[in-house]
Amino acid sequence: MRLGSPLPQTWDSPAGWIAALEAHGFRAAYWPLDDDADTGTVDAYAAAAGTADVVIAEIGAWSNPLSRDEATRAAALELCKRRLALAERVGARCCVNLAGTRAETWDGPHPDNLSRDTFALIVDTVREIVDAVGPRRTFYTLEPMPWSLPDSPDSYLELIHAIDRPRFAVHLDPVNFLNSPAKFYDNAELLRECFAKLGPHIKSCHAKDITLGSELTVHLAEAIPGQGALDYRVLLTEMDRLDPDTPILVEHLTTEDEYAAAVAHIRRVAGSLGLKL
């Protein structure tokens, strides 16, 4: 597996970007450019990654293609297609988005999110995105969410079968599957289930952690890796059984110190297991 993390943007060239990654010992990376980058710059960064043996892990298409507002939905679909085409151009492992939500916010809970009608809409939406781009090198993927589909390994597997497109795959974020105390306390078994059912389809993985608070009714919160309950020994052991180029990416932290602590924890656990990052 290959470890990656956001970097403070202190470079002004492909060579500077690669130097920053190498200084941190990262062999996987988030795509570093904004949408307004010209094609020459895009190609230069992609070439630099290839030369340095850095895997471009993912390109985000964060938007709500299930929005009830038609203009918002149309804009989200176009963004997903554009970002998937970019992932194809630069050879990223995947383009990732949420499936979407029927809520007014772009990623919020809604009573219709888990319905069969929404499942069918996700199938149609993903097919439209993948068919419009026709990727051959990359994959379109969905990040799980605790209150919208896919919300479990089984629901993700059902979507894979229903969408029926070889270039639709899995972006694993196991913490987002931990949406109950039962799953929280038995997360090692849930992790094993994720890899047993979804392993051949996993193209990238997010690394974070989770805590269960004592306030009523149930409060689950993200945490810095190593400061929560996620069983990183199981996660990294299972990740090591995948394609060795599979990225695991730290995310959602605030400061450089927090990112450094997260990376250090993952490296410590990997080292204790004799695993290479």
RAZIDA-V520820 format. One record per helix or strand of 2 or more residues. SS is the DSSP state (helix for helix, strand for strand). FROM is the first residue (numbers start at 0). LEN is the number of residues. If there is no record, write none. Layout:
BEGIN
ss = [SS & SS]
from = [FROM & FROM]
len = [LEN & LEN]
END
This chain:
BEGIN
ss = [strand & helix & strand & helix & strand & helix & strand & helix & strand & helix & strand & helix & helix & helix & strand & strand & strand & helix & strand & helix]
from = [1 & 13 & 27 & 38 & 54 & 69 & 93 & 115 & 139 & 152 & 167 & 173 & 180 & 186 & 201 & 208 & 219 & 231 & 246 & 255]
len = [3 & 11 & 3 & 14 & 6 & 21 & 5 & 18 & 4 & 11 & 5 & 4 & 5 & 15 & 6 & 4 & 4 & 8 & 4 & 18]
END
